[in-house]
Amino acid sequence: MLTDRDVVVKALGAGKDPATCPAGDLAQGEAVTIGADDDVEEILRTMTEHKVRRLPVIDGHDLVGMVAQADVARSLPDPKVGDLLQALSTD
């Protein structure tokens, strides 16, 4: 999965032309996903463990949506949001 940040950091920041840079040059590792039936605790655990801000949601082999850090922030109580933000902000 590529994000706008990947394009900025890995293409523009490295002096590459994003119009001619293959997507494979910007990719890293395997995509981290969650299942359509996974609960919010699984979302938090997966985002924290893999330090990702977006998770593709799959149902079987079909992509059915995307959960972003902002979605979590709008939906959970402040302490859980704070824990997630802290985990994603530190190395």
Secondary structure, DSSP 8 states (H G I E B T S, - for coil): ---HHHIIIIIITTT--TTTS-HHHH--S----EETT--HHHHHHHHHHHT-SEEEEEETTEEEEEEEHHHHHHHS-HHHHHHHHHHHH--
